[in-house]
Amino acid sequence: MFTIEKSIFIDRPQQEVFDYVSDAANVHKWQSQMISAEWSSEGPHGIGSTQRAVARFLGRSIEATSEITTWDPPNHHGFKVVSGPFPLEGGMKFVSEGNGTKVTMDGQLEVGGFFKLAEGLVRKQLESQFVTNLEALKLLLEAG
């Protein structure tokens, strides 16, 4: 198991950043590996709500369902993957700093099966994706 944590400052209000990030319809806009994501449970969304996603990872298309485990608008939301190839848990924290928001993305991953053979590569790829995704989020929100 390994943990990854990356942060970035976004020059937008905390509530606006939380609302954008927590909307499943926006996930593919700032997470380059995501093909699609959607809520698979009825709203209002919070702890226990589920999302279904399709992503590209290491050249493979993977499907997963995640469940919201933490929901504290506009401060934090967390999730765990309940079906898919990786037992991943993670979340995002949002802290107001001046006129903007410090966003921290974290994830804990237990690699198994086919991917266990390439655990180092998986970790490196995820770290790179976290940085790329946070930079894309910053560009999108600061441009809008």
DSSP file (Angstrom, degrees, kcal/mol; ACC not computed):
  #  RESIDUE AA STRUCTURE BP1 BP2  ACC     N-H-->O    O-->H-N    N-H-->O    O-->H-N    TCO  KAPPA ALPHA  PHI   PSI    X-CA   Y-CA   Z-CA
    1    1 A M              0   0    0      0, 0.0     2,-0.3     0, 0.0   109,-0.2   0.000 360.0 360.0 360.0 143.2    0.0    0.0    0.0
    2    2 A F  E     -A  109   0A   0    107,-2.0   107,-2.6     2,-0.0     2,-0.4  -0.971 360.0-140.4-141.0 160.1    1.2    3.5   -0.7
    3    3 A T  E     -A  108   0A   0     -2,-0.3     2,-0.4   105,-0.2   105,-0.2  -0.945  11.2-167.6-121.7 139.9   -0.1    7.0   -0.1
    4    4 A I  E     +A  107   0A   0    103,-2.7   103,-2.3    -2,-0.4     2,-0.4  -0.980   6.9 178.0-124.8 139.4    0.1   10.0   -2.5
    5    5 A E  E     +A  106   0A   0     -2,-0.4     2,-0.3   101,-0.2   101,-0.2  -0.969   3.9 169.4-143.9 127.5   -0.7   13.6   -1.5
    6    6 A K  E     -A  105   0A   0     99,-2.5    99,-3.1    -2,-0.4     2,-0.3  -0.983  10.5-164.4-137.0 146.9   -0.3   16.7   -3.7
    7    7 A S  E     +A  104   0A   0     -2,-0.3     2,-0.3    97,-0.2    97,-0.2  -0.902   7.8 178.5-131.6 159.0   -1.5   20.3   -3.3
    8    8 A I  E     -A  103   0A   0     95,-2.1    95,-3.2    -2,-0.3     2,-0.5  -0.980  27.3-122.6-153.7 152.0   -2.0   23.4   -5.4
    9    9 A F  E     -A  102   0A   0     -2,-0.3     2,-0.5    93,-0.2    93,-0.2  -0.865  24.7-166.7 -98.1 131.5   -3.3   27.0   -4.8
   10   10 A I  E     -A  101   0A   0     91,-3.0    91,-2.9    -2,-0.5     2,-2.3  -0.979  22.2-135.1-120.6 127.5   -6.2   28.1   -6.9
   11   11 A D  S    S+     0   0    0     -2,-0.5    89,-0.2    89,-0.2    91,-0.0  -0.365  74.8  93.3 -81.9  61.1   -7.2   31.7   -7.1
   12   12 A R  S    S-     0   0    0     -2,-2.3    -2,-0.2    89,-0.1   130,-0.1  -0.970  85.9 -82.9-145.7 154.8  -10.9   31.1   -6.7
   13   13 A P     >  -     0   0    0      0, 0.0     4,-2.2     0, 0.0     5,-0.2  -0.254  38.7-118.0 -62.6 148.1  -13.2   31.0   -3.6
   14   14 A Q  H  > S+     0   0    0     86,-0.3     4,-2.7     1,-0.2     5,-0.2   0.885 111.7  50.4 -54.0 -48.2  -13.3   27.8   -1.6
   15   15 A Q  H  > S+     0   0    0      1,-0.2     4,-2.7     2,-0.2    -1,-0.2   0.896 110.0  50.9 -62.1 -40.5  -17.0   27.1   -2.2
   16   16 A E  H  > S+     0   0    0      2,-0.2     4,-2.1     1,-0.2    -1,-0.2   0.910 112.0  46.8 -63.5 -42.3  -16.7   27.5   -5.9
   17   17 A V  H  X S+     0   0    0     -4,-2.2     4,-2.6     2,-0.2     5,-0.2   0.937 113.3  48.4 -66.1 -46.1  -13.7   25.1   -6.1
   18   18 A F  H  X S+     0   0    0     -4,-2.7     4,-2.6     1,-0.2    -2,-0.2   0.936 111.4  50.3 -58.5 -47.5  -15.5   22.5   -3.9
   19   19 A D  H  < S+     0   0    0     -4,-2.7     4,-0.4    -5,-0.2    -1,-0.2   0.900 113.1  45.7 -60.2 -42.1  -18.7   22.8   -6.0
   20   20 A Y  H >< S+     0   0    0     -4,-2.1     3,-1.0    -5,-0.2     6,-0.3   0.943 115.7  45.0 -66.4 -48.0  -16.8   22.3   -9.3
   21   21 A V  H 3< S+     0   0    0     -4,-2.6    -2,-0.2     1,-0.2    -1,-0.2   0.866 111.3  52.4 -65.7 -37.7  -14.7   19.4   -8.1
   22   22 A S  T 3< S+     0   0    0     -4,-2.6     2,-0.8    -5,-0.2    -1,-0.2   0.475  85.6  97.3 -82.7  -0.9  -17.5   17.5   -6.4
   23   23 A D    X>  -     0   0    0     -3,-1.0     3,-2.3    -4,-0.4     4,-0.5  -0.805  65.1-153.7 -89.3 111.1  -19.7   17.6   -9.6
   24   24 A A  G >4 S+     0   0    0     -2,-0.8     3,-1.0     1,-0.3     4,-0.4   0.793  91.2  66.7 -55.5 -30.7  -19.2   14.3  -11.3
   25   25 A A  G 34 S+     0   0    0      1,-0.2    -1,-0.3     2,-0.1     3,-0.1   0.695 101.7  49.0 -65.9 -17.7  -20.1   15.9  -14.7
   26   26 A N  G X> S+     0   0    0     -3,-2.3     3,-1.8    -6,-0.3     4,-0.8   0.591  82.8  93.3 -95.4 -12.2  -16.9   17.9  -14.4
   27   27 A V  H XX S+     0   0    0     -3,-1.0     4,-2.1    -4,-0.5     3,-1.1   0.873  83.8  50.7 -54.5 -46.3  -14.4   15.1  -13.6
   28   28 A H  H 34 S+     0   0    0     -4,-0.4    -1,-0.3     1,-0.2    -2,-0.1   0.682 101.6  65.7 -67.7 -15.6  -13.4   14.4  -17.2
   29   29 A K  H <4 S+     0   0    0     -3,-1.8    -1,-0.2     1,-0.1    -2,-0.2   0.782 119.1  18.1 -76.5 -27.2  -12.6   18.1  -17.7
   30   30 A W  H << S+     0   0    0     -3,-1.1     2,-0.7    -4,-0.8   107,-0.3   0.511 112.4  72.8-123.9  -8.6   -9.8   18.2  -15.3
   31   31 A Q    ><  -     0   0    0     -4,-2.1     3,-1.9    -5,-0.2    -1,-0.2  -0.895  64.7-161.7-109.5 103.5   -8.7   14.6  -14.7
   32   32 A S  T 3  S+     0   0    0     -2,-0.7    -1,-0.1     1,-0.3    -4,-0.1   0.745  85.9  54.8 -59.6 -28.1   -7.0   13.6  -17.9
   33   33 A Q  T 3  S+     0   0    0     -3,-0.1    23,-3.1    96,-0.1     2,-0.4   0.632  86.9  99.6 -81.3 -12.7   -7.3    9.8  -17.3
   34   34 A M  E <   +B   55   0A   0     -3,-1.9    21,-0.3    21,-0.2     3,-0.1  -0.600  42.3 178.6 -82.3 129.7  -11.1   10.0  -16.9
   35   35 A I  E    S-     0   0A   0     19,-3.0     2,-0.3     1,-0.4    20,-0.2   0.835  72.1 -18.5 -89.3 -44.2  -13.2    9.0  -19.9
   36   36 A S  E     -B   54   0A   0     18,-1.8    18,-2.5    -9,-0.0    -1,-0.4  -0.987  55.7-175.2-159.1 157.5  -16.5    9.5  -18.1
   37   37 A A  E     +B   53   0A   0     -2,-0.3     2,-0.3    16,-0.2    16,-0.2  -0.972  10.6 167.1-154.1 145.9  -18.0    9.8  -14.6
   38   38 A E  E     -B   52   0A   0     14,-2.1    14,-2.8    -2,-0.3     2,-0.3  -0.990  42.0 -97.1-156.3 153.2  -21.6   10.1  -13.3
   39   39 A W  E     -B   51   0A   0     -2,-0.3    12,-0.3    12,-0.2     4,-0.1  -0.570  28.1-170.1 -68.5 133.8  -23.5    9.9  -10.1
   40   40 A S        +     0   0    0     10,-2.7     2,-0.3    -2,-0.3    11,-0.2   0.279  68.1  61.9-108.9   7.7  -25.1    6.4   -9.9
   41   41 A S  S    S-     0   0    0      9,-0.9     2,-0.1     0, 0.0     8,-0.1  -0.926  92.1 -99.3-128.2 156.5  -27.2    7.3   -6.9
   42   42 A E        -     0   0    0     -2,-0.3     8,-0.1     1,-0.1    -2,-0.1  -0.382  56.5 -78.1 -72.5 151.6  -30.0    9.8   -6.6
   43   43 A G  S    S+     0   0    0      2,-0.1     2,-0.2    -2,-0.1    -1,-0.1  -0.266  91.2  79.6 -81.9 175.3  -29.3   13.3   -5.0
   44   44 A P  S    S-     0   0    0      0, 0.0     2,-0.3     0, 0.0    -2,-0.0   0.558  79.7-138.0 -68.8 152.4  -28.9   15.1   -2.8
   45   45 A H        +     0   0    0     -2,-0.2     2,-0.3     4,-0.1    -2,-0.1  -0.586  46.4 108.6 -90.1 143.2  -25.3   13.8   -2.7
   46   46 A G    >   -     0   0    0     -2,-0.3     3,-2.6    22,-0.1    22,-0.3  -0.908  68.3  -3.9-177.3-159.1  -23.4   13.1    0.4
   47   47 A I  T 3  S+     0   0    0     -2,-0.3    22,-0.2     1,-0.3     3,-0.1  -0.272 129.3  22.1 -54.7 130.1  -22.0   10.3    2.5
   48   48 A G  T 3  S+     0   0    0     20,-2.8    -1,-0.3     1,-0.4    21,-0.1   0.160  90.4 129.7  95.2 -17.3  -23.1    7.0    0.9
   49   49 A S    <   -     0   0    0     -3,-2.6    19,-2.9    18,-0.1    -1,-0.4  -0.332  47.2-142.6 -65.3 153.5  -23.7    8.4   -2.6
   50   50 A T  E     - C   0  67A   0     17,-0.2   -10,-2.7    -3,-0.1    -9,-0.9  -0.905  14.3-163.8-124.6 151.3  -22.1    6.5   -5.4
   51   51 A Q  E     -BC  39  66A   0     15,-2.4    15,-2.6    -2,-0.3     2,-0.4  -0.972   9.7-149.0-128.3 145.0  -20.4    7.4   -8.7
   52   52 A R  E     +BC  38  65A   0    -14,-2.8   -14,-2.1    -2,-0.4     2,-0.3  -0.944  24.4 178.1-112.3 135.3  -19.6    5.2  -11.6
   53   53 A A  E     -BC  37  64A   0     11,-2.8    11,-2.3    -2,-0.4     2,-0.4  -0.970  24.7-154.9-139.8 152.9  -16.5    6.1  -13.7
   54   54 A V  E     +BC  36  63A   0    -18,-2.5   -19,-3.0    -2,-0.3   -18,-1.8  -0.999  27.7 171.5-124.7 130.4  -14.5    4.8  -16.7
   55   55 A A  E     -BC  34  62A   0      7,-2.8     7,-3.1    -2,-0.4     2,-0.5  -0.906  33.3-123.1-136.5 161.7  -10.8    5.7  -16.8
   56   56 A R  E     + C   0  61A   0    -23,-3.1     2,-0.4    -2,-0.3     5,-0.2  -0.922  34.5 170.8-102.3 130.3   -7.6    5.0  -18.8
   57   57 A F  E >   - C   0  60A   0      3,-3.1     3,-1.8    -2,-0.5    -2,-0.0  -0.941  66.6 -17.2-146.0 122.2   -4.7    3.7  -16.7
   58   58 A L  T 3  S-     0   0    0     -2,-0.4     3,-0.1     1,-0.3    -1,-0.0   0.873 128.9 -51.2  51.2  41.7   -1.5    2.3  -18.0
   59   59 A G  T 3  S+     0   0    0      1,-0.2     2,-0.3     0, 0.0    -1,-0.3   0.487 118.5 107.7  80.5   3.0   -3.0    1.8  -21.5
   60   60 A R  E <   -C   57   0A   0     -3,-1.8    -3,-3.1     2,-0.0     2,-0.5  -0.866  67.3-128.5-115.0 148.4   -6.1    0.0  -20.1
   61   61 A S  E     -C   56   0A   0     -2,-0.3     2,-0.4    -5,-0.2    -5,-0.2  -0.833  33.2-175.0 -90.5 126.6   -9.7    1.0  -19.8
   62   62 A I  E     -C   55   0A   0     -7,-3.1    -7,-2.8    -2,-0.5     2,-0.4  -0.954  14.9-152.1-126.5 145.5  -11.0    0.4  -16.3
   63   63 A E  E     +C   54   0A   0     -2,-0.4     2,-0.3    -9,-0.2    -9,-0.2  -0.902  21.3 169.3-113.0 143.4  -14.4    0.8  -14.7
   64   64 A A  E     -C   53   0A   0    -11,-2.3   -11,-2.8    -2,-0.4     2,-0.4  -0.995  26.2-146.4-151.4 152.8  -15.0    1.5  -11.1
   65   65 A T  E     -CD  52  83A   0     18,-2.3    17,-3.0    -2,-0.3    18,-1.5  -0.986  21.8-168.3-118.4 132.3  -17.7    2.5   -8.7
   66   66 A S  E     -CD  51  81A   0    -15,-2.6   -15,-2.4    -2,-0.4     2,-0.4  -0.882  10.7-145.6-121.2 154.6  -16.9    4.7   -5.7
   67   67 A E  E     -CD  50  80A   0     13,-2.8    13,-1.8    -2,-0.3     2,-0.4  -0.952  24.3-116.3-118.9 136.2  -18.8    5.6   -2.6
   68   68 A I  E     + D   0  79A   0    -19,-2.9   -20,-2.8    -2,-0.4    11,-0.3  -0.584  34.9 171.8 -71.9 125.6  -18.6    9.0   -0.8
   69   69 A T  E     +     0   0A   0      9,-2.1     2,-0.4    -2,-0.4    10,-0.2   0.629  67.4  32.9-109.0 -22.1  -17.2    8.4    2.7
   70   70 A T  E     + D   0  78A   0      8,-1.3     8,-2.1   -24,-0.1    -1,-0.3  -0.999  58.3 172.4-136.5 133.5  -16.7   12.1    3.7
   71   71 A W  E     + D   0  77A   0     -2,-0.4     6,-0.2     6,-0.2   -24,-0.2  -0.806  16.2 146.8-145.6  99.2  -18.9   15.0    2.7
   72   72 A D  E >>  - D   0  76A   0      4,-3.0     3,-2.8    -2,-0.3     4,-1.6  -0.625  47.0-124.3-134.4  72.2  -18.2   18.3    4.5
   73   73 A P  T 34 S+     0   0    0      0, 0.0   -58,-0.1     0, 0.0    -2,-0.1  -0.341  85.2   4.7 -62.0 139.1  -18.9   21.1    2.0
   74   74 A P  T 34 S+     0   0    0      0, 0.0   -56,-0.1     0, 0.0     3,-0.1  -0.800 130.7  52.3 -99.0  29.3  -16.9   23.2    1.3
   75   75 A N  T <4 S-     0   0    0     -3,-2.8    19,-3.0     1,-0.3     2,-0.3   0.839 108.8  -7.1 -96.5 -37.2  -14.0   21.7    3.2
   76   76 A H  E  <  -DE  72  93A   0     -4,-1.6    -4,-3.0    17,-0.2     2,-0.3  -0.988  42.1-175.2-162.9 142.5  -13.5   18.1    2.3
   77   77 A H  E     -DE  71  92A   0     15,-2.1    15,-2.7    -2,-0.3     2,-0.3  -0.982  14.7-175.5-141.3 143.8  -14.9   15.1    0.4
   78   78 A G  E     -DE  70  91A   0     -8,-2.1    -9,-2.1    -2,-0.3    -8,-1.3  -0.890   1.5-176.1-134.5 163.0  -13.6   11.6    0.5
   79   79 A F  E     -DE  68  90A   0     11,-2.7    11,-2.2    -2,-0.3     2,-0.3  -0.948  14.7-149.4-150.0 165.6  -14.3    8.3   -1.3
   80   80 A K  E     -DE  67  89A   0    -13,-1.8   -13,-2.8    -2,-0.3     2,-0.5  -0.989  28.4-117.8-139.1 142.8  -13.5    4.7   -1.5
   81   81 A V  E     -D   66   0A   0      7,-3.0   -15,-0.3    -2,-0.3     3,-0.1  -0.675  28.5-179.7 -78.1 124.8  -13.6    2.5   -4.6
   82   82 A V  E    S+     0   0A   0    -17,-3.0     2,-0.3    -2,-0.5   -16,-0.2   0.582  70.8  21.5-104.6 -13.8  -16.1   -0.3   -3.9
   83   83 A S  E    S+D   65   0A   0    -18,-1.5   -18,-2.3     3,-0.1    -1,-0.3  -0.943  91.9  70.2-152.3 135.8  -15.8   -2.1   -7.3
   84   84 A G  S    S-     0   0    0     -2,-0.3   -20,-0.2   -20,-0.2   -22,-0.0  -0.853  89.8 -64.6 144.7-179.9  -12.9   -2.0   -9.7
   85   85 A P  S    S+     0   0    0      0, 0.0    27,-0.3     0, 0.0    30,-0.1   0.679 111.7  53.6 -76.3 -16.9   -9.4   -3.2  -10.1
   86   86 A F  S    S-     0   0    0     25,-0.1     2,-1.6    -3,-0.1    25,-0.1  -0.964  70.4-139.7-123.3 131.8   -7.9   -1.1   -7.3
   87   87 A P        +     0   0    0      0, 0.0    23,-1.0     0, 0.0     2,-0.4  -0.664  46.9 169.3 -82.1  84.6   -8.9   -0.8   -3.6
   88   88 A L  E     - F   0 109A   0     -2,-1.6    -7,-3.0    21,-0.2     2,-0.4  -0.800  21.2-176.6-103.8 137.4   -8.4    3.0   -3.6
   89   89 A E  E     +EF  80 108A   0     19,-2.3    19,-3.6    -2,-0.4     2,-0.3  -0.988  24.4 130.8-127.2 142.5   -9.4    5.5   -1.0
   90   90 A G  E     -EF  79 107A   0    -11,-2.2   -11,-2.7    -2,-0.4     2,-0.3  -0.934  22.5-177.0-167.2-170.8   -8.8    9.2   -1.3
   91   91 A G  E     -EF  78 106A   0     15,-2.1    15,-2.5    -2,-0.3     2,-0.4  -0.987  24.0-108.3 178.3-178.7  -10.2   12.6   -1.1
   92   92 A M  E     -EF  77 105A   0    -15,-2.7   -15,-2.1    -2,-0.3     2,-0.4  -1.000  19.3-158.0-137.6 136.9   -9.8   16.3   -1.5
   93   93 A K  E     -EF  76 104A   0     11,-2.5    11,-2.4    -2,-0.4     2,-0.5  -0.903   4.6-159.5-114.6 144.6   -9.4   19.0    1.1
   94   94 A F  E     - F   0 103A   0    -19,-3.0     2,-0.5    -2,-0.4     9,-0.2  -0.985   9.9-179.1-128.9 120.4  -10.2   22.7    0.4
   95   95 A V  E     - F   0 102A   0      7,-2.3     7,-3.2    -2,-0.5     2,-0.2  -0.981  27.6-124.5-125.9 125.1   -8.7   25.4    2.6
   96   96 A S  E     + F   0 101A   0     -2,-0.5     2,-0.4     5,-0.2     5,-0.3  -0.482  30.1 178.0 -67.6 130.4   -9.4   29.1    2.1
   97   97 A E  E >   - F   0 100A   0      3,-2.5     3,-2.3    -2,-0.2     2,-0.2  -0.909  59.8 -54.9-136.4 106.6   -6.2   31.2    1.8
   98   98 A G  T 3  S-     0   0    0     -2,-0.4    -1,-0.0     1,-0.3   -87,-0.0  -0.455 120.8 -19.9  61.9-125.6   -6.7   34.9    1.2
   99   99 A N  T 3  S+     0   0    0     -2,-0.2    -1,-0.3    -3,-0.1     2,-0.1   0.371 133.9  53.4 -92.7   4.1   -9.0   35.2   -1.9
  100  100 A G  E <  S- F   0  97A   0     -3,-2.3    -3,-2.5   -89,-0.2     2,-0.4  -0.431  78.0-108.2-125.6-162.5   -8.2   31.7   -3.1
  101  101 A T  E     -AF  10  96A   0    -91,-2.9   -91,-3.0    -5,-0.3     2,-0.6  -0.997  10.1-141.0-139.9 131.4   -8.1   28.0   -2.0
  102  102 A K  E     -AF   9  95A   0     -7,-3.2    -7,-2.3    -2,-0.4     2,-0.5  -0.851  26.2-161.1 -88.2 123.1   -5.4   25.5   -1.3
  103  103 A V  E     -AF   8  94A   0    -95,-3.2   -95,-2.1    -2,-0.6     2,-0.5  -0.923   7.3-170.3-109.9 126.4   -6.6   22.2   -2.7
  104  104 A T  E     -AF   7  93A   0    -11,-2.4   -11,-2.5    -2,-0.5     2,-0.5  -0.975   2.1-166.2-120.2 124.5   -5.0   19.0   -1.5
  105  105 A M  E     +AF   6  92A   0    -99,-3.1   -99,-2.5    -2,-0.5     2,-0.3  -0.913  13.4 176.0-108.2 131.4   -5.6   15.7   -3.3
  106  106 A D  E     +AF   5  91A   0    -15,-2.5   -15,-2.1    -2,-0.5     2,-0.3  -0.951   8.0 178.9-135.1 157.6   -4.7   12.4   -1.5
  107  107 A G  E     -AF   4  90A   0   -103,-2.3  -103,-2.7    -2,-0.3     2,-0.4  -0.975  16.0-156.4-156.7 142.1   -5.1    8.7   -2.2
  108  108 A Q  E     -AF   3  89A   0    -19,-3.6   -19,-2.3    -2,-0.3     2,-0.4  -0.986  22.0-172.0-118.8 130.0   -4.1    5.4   -0.6
  109  109 A L  E     -AF   2  88A   0   -107,-2.6  -107,-2.0    -2,-0.4     2,-0.6  -0.978  21.3-160.5-132.0 133.1   -3.8    2.5   -2.9
  110  110 A E        -     0   0    0    -23,-1.0     2,-0.4    -2,-0.4     6,-0.1  -0.955  23.9-151.1-107.0 112.8   -3.4   -1.2   -2.4
  111  111 A V        +     0   0    0     -2,-0.6     2,-0.3   -25,-0.1   -25,-0.1  -0.701  27.3 154.1 -91.0 133.8   -2.1   -2.7   -5.7
  112  112 A G    >   +     0   0    0     -2,-0.4     3,-1.0   -27,-0.3     4,-0.5  -0.831  38.0  20.1-143.1-178.4   -2.9   -6.3   -6.5
  113  113 A G  G >> S-     0   0    0      1,-0.3     3,-1.2    -2,-0.3     4,-0.6  -0.202 124.8  -7.1  58.3-140.3   -3.3   -8.8   -9.4
  114  114 A F  G >4 S+     0   0    0      1,-0.3     3,-0.9     2,-0.2     4,-0.3   0.859 137.2  55.4 -53.3 -41.4   -1.7   -7.8  -12.7
  115  115 A F  G X4 S+     0   0    0     -3,-1.0     3,-1.0     1,-0.2     7,-0.3   0.675  88.8  75.7 -73.8 -17.8   -0.8   -4.4  -11.4
  116  116 A K  G X4 S+     0   0    0     -3,-1.2     3,-1.3    -4,-0.5    -1,-0.2   0.855  90.2  58.6 -61.1 -34.2    1.2   -5.7   -8.3
  117  117 A L  G << S+     0   0    0     -3,-0.9    -1,-0.3    -4,-0.6    -2,-0.2   0.763 113.6  37.8 -64.9 -24.7    4.0   -6.7  -10.7
  118  118 A A  G <> S+     0   0    0     -3,-1.0     4,-2.6    -4,-0.3    -1,-0.3  -0.142  73.5 135.8-119.2  36.5    4.2   -3.0  -11.7
  119  119 A E  H <> S+     0   0    0     -3,-1.3     4,-2.7     1,-0.2     5,-0.2   0.881  74.0  50.9 -56.1 -42.8    3.6   -1.3   -8.3
  120  120 A G  H  > S+     0   0    0      1,-0.2     4,-2.3     2,-0.2    -1,-0.2   0.905 112.2  46.9 -61.5 -41.6    6.5    1.2   -8.8
  121  121 A L  H  > S+     0   0    0     -3,-0.2     4,-2.6     2,-0.2    -2,-0.2   0.894 110.9  52.4 -66.4 -40.5    5.2    2.2  -12.2
  122  122 A V  H  X S+     0   0    0     -4,-2.6     4,-2.6    -7,-0.3    -2,-0.2   0.935 110.6  47.7 -60.5 -47.0    1.6    2.5  -10.8
  123  123 A R  H  X S+     0   0    0     -4,-2.7     4,-2.6     1,-0.2     5,-0.2   0.935 112.8  48.1 -60.4 -47.4    2.8    4.8   -8.1
  124  124 A K  H  X S+     0   0    0     -4,-2.3     4,-2.2     1,-0.2    -1,-0.2   0.909 112.4  49.3 -60.6 -43.1    4.8    6.9  -10.5
  125  125 A Q  H  X S+     0   0    0     -4,-2.6     4,-2.4     2,-0.2    -1,-0.2   0.912 111.9  48.2 -63.5 -43.4    1.9    7.2  -12.9
  126  126 A L  H  X S+     0   0    0     -4,-2.6     4,-2.7     2,-0.2    -2,-0.2   0.913 110.3  51.1 -65.5 -42.5   -0.6    8.2  -10.1
  127  127 A E  H  X S+     0   0    0     -4,-2.6     4,-1.9     1,-0.2    -1,-0.2   0.926 112.0  47.7 -59.1 -44.4    1.8   10.8   -8.7
  128  128 A S  H  X S+     0   0    0     -4,-2.2     4,-2.6    -5,-0.2    -1,-0.2   0.902 111.6  50.3 -62.6 -42.4    2.1   12.3  -12.2
  129  129 A Q  H  X S+     0   0    0     -4,-2.4     4,-3.1     2,-0.2     5,-0.2   0.897 106.8  54.3 -65.0 -40.1   -1.6   12.2  -12.7
  130  130 A F  H  X S+     0   0    0     -4,-2.7     4,-2.4     2,-0.2    -1,-0.2   0.941 112.6  43.6 -58.1 -47.3   -2.3   14.0   -9.4
  131  131 A V  H  X S+     0   0    0     -4,-1.9     4,-2.3     2,-0.2    -2,-0.2   0.944 116.1  46.7 -64.1 -48.9    0.0   16.8  -10.4
  132  132 A T  H  X S+     0   0    0     -4,-2.6     4,-2.2     1,-0.2    -2,-0.2   0.908 113.5  49.2 -59.4 -43.9   -1.3   17.0  -14.0
  133  133 A N  H  X S+     0   0    0     -4,-3.1     4,-2.5     2,-0.2    -1,-0.2   0.914 111.2  48.1 -65.1 -44.0   -4.9   16.9  -12.7
  134  134 A L  H  X S+     0   0    0     -4,-2.4     4,-2.3    -5,-0.2    -1,-0.2   0.895 111.8  50.3 -65.1 -39.3   -4.4   19.7  -10.1
  135  135 A E  H  X S+     0   0    0     -4,-2.3     4,-2.2     2,-0.2    -1,-0.2   0.897 111.3  48.7 -64.7 -39.7   -2.7   21.9  -12.7
  136  136 A A  H  X S+     0   0    0     -4,-2.2     4,-2.6  -106,-0.3    -2,-0.2   0.904 110.1  51.8 -65.6 -41.0   -5.6   21.4  -15.2
  137  137 A L  H  X S+     0   0    0     -4,-2.5     4,-2.6  -107,-0.3     5,-0.3   0.928 109.7  49.8 -60.4 -45.3   -8.1   22.2  -12.4
  138  138 A K  H  X S+     0   0    0     -4,-2.3     4,-2.5     1,-0.2     5,-0.3   0.930 111.6  48.1 -58.8 -47.8   -6.2   25.4  -11.6
  139  139 A L  H  X S+     0   0    0     -4,-2.2     4,-1.5     1,-0.2    -2,-0.2   0.926 113.6  47.2 -60.4 -46.2   -6.1   26.5  -15.3
  140  140 A L  H  X S+     0   0    0     -4,-2.6     4,-1.2     1,-0.2    -2,-0.2   0.938 116.8  41.2 -61.4 -48.9   -9.9   25.7  -15.8
  141  141 A L  H  < S+     0   0    0     -4,-2.6    -1,-0.2     1,-0.2    -2,-0.2   0.861 115.4  48.5 -73.5 -35.6  -11.1   27.5  -12.7
  142  142 A E  H  < S+     0   0    0     -4,-2.5    -1,-0.2    -5,-0.3    -2,-0.2   0.763 112.1  50.3 -76.6 -22.8   -8.8   30.5  -12.9
  143  143 A A  H  <        0   0    0     -4,-1.5    -1,-0.2    -5,-0.3    -2,-0.2   0.771 360.0 360.0 -80.2 -26.3   -9.7   31.0  -16.6
  144  144 A G     <        0   0    0     -4,-1.2    -1,-0.2    -5,-0.2    -2,-0.2   0.444 360.0 360.0 -86.9 360.0  -13.4   30.9  -15.9
